[in-house]
């Protein structure tokens, strides 16, 4: 009996087939790489193209298992299998089936970044991949509905985690219970943590004081939660190591906290304050750190400009600032400043003689650019379209499309003599 002829594609070397399948996989985080299959009953199911290719043969499956997308930091196994609308137990069942492939498990042992969205899938993945606790460097917890305390406790068995990002539910309604984060347990479970990002933090207990290795800390308090910014959120034991700090408070920052609580962070180089309020101004004007990057969001509703904001530009902490993002927008709408206020802000920039990159979302006139001539290190300026009034000759055209930024790049030594090029970049 003659054997079946070998298909032409099976004659292709593994290296070529791997290249072909990498194009089939594409970017698994984008919707254009999915296909829809309809059952005889009319039910539609969605699959990644690469999953269909894995069904062809054992050879296809093993080559697909070795593709790089599995190790992409944005790869999330729940999204990959289109399980977002399934219950957590059902998600765990699908994940268990996928990870029944021993070769895939062996490939995923080397993955160093993992995203989890519920307790059931977390335990299923950790149980199926034996080297995961040893090799994981980054853990992302997204939209955890419950059980986050158990996950934090279990992370104590992860021996190499240096980055943790937690995204709490942004659309938590009033009837849903608040997800509380135990900061003491977090510090104890992850002593090597260098980067911590707490997004939409609703409520918490304990303190981050014992976290001794943090280089980057970002925290955003939920406007719907009960959390307030207090000294317990400051990683005091990381004071000598912390380089980057981003704080976004809600309207309940009533805890007695002063700029003196920030005095230990003398090596801070990057600071982001989405709302400039009196405390934020005090932190900048009295700071014992030397910043190279600063991002601030100013809404002039209550605070008088001259008293609270203008001193920032002459503070010792920003003397060697190289990058500044100053924003006066509220959402997509500009906050209209009085002409004399915008004029004072524009002139105050002259104190930042080391400035190289400027994002200036403040009302300004093109004729004011000549004032920045002493800023000899300035390389690029990004301006919000809706803030610019063209009252001087510039090279370039203003785009008519809404939602654009105008980036002004410069190449020669003196700003007043530089050729100005307007480059439209889409914003979302």
Phi, psi and omega in degrees: 000127183284141177283154180295141180297148180283131179296146183303321183292335178286348177274350182289136176300154182302323182296319179290318180295323178296321178295317179299314182291333176293326175288325177297318181292317182057218176260105185291351177273356181254143184292339183289352180261022178245157176232159181244127176247135181249126180283166178303334180276355179096002180283131180265137176232144182251138181221148169289142181303322183291332176294320178296320178297327179294338182281348187296309183197169178298322180295315178300317183296317183291323178290320178297326179295337184264002180289157187285342187296333179300333185260004177295137181298332181274355182290128178231120188297330178292317177292323181299324181265006180055052184251011186302326185268001179270155176294154182306320180295322178292321176301316181297326179294315178296318179296320178299320178295315180297317183277007170287351177277107183298325180293320177296318178300318179298323178289321182285346176302333183271353181293133185249359179228127183229142176243131180233146182234356174199165186295319184295313180292327178301308182293325180294315181293314181296322180289329185275335186247099190296326183271002184301313181297334182275329188258348184286129177253329183234132177236129177241126177248114186247129170053037182297116181285327181194165177082012182293332177296320178294322180293316178301318178297319181290333180294349176297338179276352177276118191266356187226013183289124178243351181222131177228126176236126180239120177251107178279162185298118181286334186251031179296121181277174186294336182273347180278142179292146177288142177268114182266136179253127178271103183291328177297314180295323179297314180296323181286322183285329186235072183290341182267005186300128179249331180232127180228127181232114179247106186255124179065042180298125186266312177202156184207166175222163179080201185212156176265008185303328184279352176286111192254359186236014184289130173257328183226129179222123177235130179222132175234120181274138181290140176282346180258351183268191183253359186290140171233154180280124182223167179302338180292345177273355181267125180281079187301322181290350176258014187303323182279343184258333188296124180251329186229130181224129177231127182232130171230111183267159169267195183271017180240039180273058186264356180295142181294090178232139183232175179296339180294334177294342181262358182300324182294341186273069187282342182259011180296129181242334183234122182229134179233120179235092184299337175235121176271106176241180187303320179296317179299321178294321178295321179300319182285319184284333180254001184299141178264009179263169176237107186276146169247344179219133182219132176232120181225150182238114187248123174242107188278054180277316187242316188284131175291134186299307186299324185283322189250325190262313184303323178299340179302319188287345177250009180289150180295331183292340181248013184300325182250027181297132179251338182222129181227131172239107182245118191235128175241024178271153172242102188069238177259002184257137176284145172268121186281118176265150174297145182307320181291330178291313178299323179296318179295320179297316181298319180290328182295337179298338183295344177286343184264074188288344179266003186297133180244320183234127184230126168249110192240092180261067183222147177303128181208163177246146181297335178291340180285343184301332181296337179295336184274011180304321179293346180279078189289341181268356184293123183253327181208148178228132176245124183242145175281131186305317187287355181261347191270134171243119184273100178239017176212161182288129173225155176274129179121166182241148177276120180295146179276342184286134178289158176081029178247154169252152175252115180259122181255114181252146185228149187232338183262184190283316184258129185298323184294342182251002185283149173286131182259122179245126179264119181242123181276127176233128184289141176241154181238000000 
